[in-house]
Amino acid sequence: MPYSQKFEEFSKKENSFLLKVERDASVLPKKFPNHRYLSFFIRIFIDYIDNSSMENKYLLEDISFVKYELDPSYRDSNRLAENPQNNFEIRVWTYGYYPIQATIFPKYGSSYILKGNVFFPVSAKEREENSIEPNKDSKKEKLH
């Protein structure tokens, strides 16, 4: 099938994904040197909105890659994920909550953006460990 025909066919497809963030509970939180707060290991990935009717919707195999835009305080705040087998997952350490964006680049058709928030559960003990006054220069919210 010619590229222009594939592009036209894929351009008619609809978004079938949402942006997900989950804490990896198998990895204990830790304090990094020179940081005030506990950091938590999280998974960021895309997942299907609804599996009931996938007709005319994008599938994971329709995607070339996903670009995640993390908080600007990260050294490398733009991350690429190219593996559909793990739902285009990335894993990062974070100590707070912040808005996040994923740009999905289909193999054919136009890219589109998903927005969400890095947010995850913390225990009462973890909250207590993070109860010191936040750094005034910090862009991330204190966990509460």
N, C-alpha and C positions, 0 to 999 in steps of 0.2 A: 504494500500500500504506500503511495507517495506521501512524503512528509506533510504537504499541505492538507491532504485528506485526513491524516492522523491528527493534525493540529485542530482541524475543524471538528472532528469527532470528539476529541478530548475537551475542547472548549465548551461543549454542551454539558459536560459532567458537572455535578454539584459537589460541594464540600461534604465529606462524610466523616470528618475528624474533629476531635477536640483536644486541647492541650491539657496534659495531666502532669501533676507533680506529686511524688510520693516519697516519704522518708524511707530510707533503707534501714529497717530495724535490726538487720543482721550486723550492722556496723555501729559500734558504740560511739557516742559523741565524744569530742575531745577538744581541748584548748590548744590552739597553735601558739608558738612563741610570739610574744608581743601583742597578743589579742586579749581583749577583756572578756569575751564571751565564749561559751561552748559553741563548737561548730558541729553541724549535723550533715551526714552524707545523704544526698537526695538523688532521686531518679527523675528526669524530665523527659517526657516522650509524648507521642501522639497516639490516640486510640480512636476506635470507631465510635461515633455518636450512637448509632443504633444499627444492630445487625439484621433487623427484620427485613428490610427491603433495600438491597444494595444495587438495584437497577438504576443505571445512569448516575452512579456515584463513584467517586475516586476510590481505588483500592490502594493498599500499601505498595503493591508492585507497580502502580501508575506513577509513583513519585521517584524523582532522581535523587533529591536530597532535601534536608530541612536545615534552615539556618535559625539558630536560637540567639536571641539578644537578651543577655543577662544584665544585671545591674552594672552600671559603668564603673563601679569600684573594683570589679574583677580585672585582673591584669589582661586577660583575653576575654572580653565580654561578648564577643561574637563567636559562636561555636557551630561547626557543621556536623551533621549526622547523615551518614550515607547507607545505613544498614536497615533494610525493611524487616529483616528477621527479628530485630529487637525493637521494633516500632520506632526506629530513628531515635533511639535513646541516647542521652548523655547523662553523666553522673558528675556531680559537683559537691564540694563542701560549702556550707553557708551557715551563718549565725543569725540570720534574720529573714524577714519577709520583704518581698518587693515585687513590683509588676514585671512580667516577662512577656516576650513576644516570640512567636515562631512564624517564619515565612516558609511556606511549602512550595517547592519547585517541582511541578509535575514534569514528566518526560516530554509531554506535549501540552500546549495550552498555557494559560497565564498563571503566574504565581499568585498566592493569596496568603493573607495574614490571619493568624489565630492569636488572641490575647488571653492572658490569664495572670495568675499570681502564684509566686512561690509562697506556699503556706503549708505547714505540717504540724502534727500534734507534738506537744512536749509534755513531759510528766511534771508533777508538782515539784519534785526534787530538782529537775533540770531548770525549772523556772526560778527556783530559789538560788541555784548556782549563778544564774544570769541576772540577779536582782540588783547588782551594783549600778550606779549612775551611768547612763550611756555617754559615750564620747560625743562632745558637742559637734564634732566634724563628721560624725557618722551619718551616712545616707540611709542605712537600714534601720528598721524599727527594732526596738528592744522586744524580746519575746515576753509576752504576758498572757 
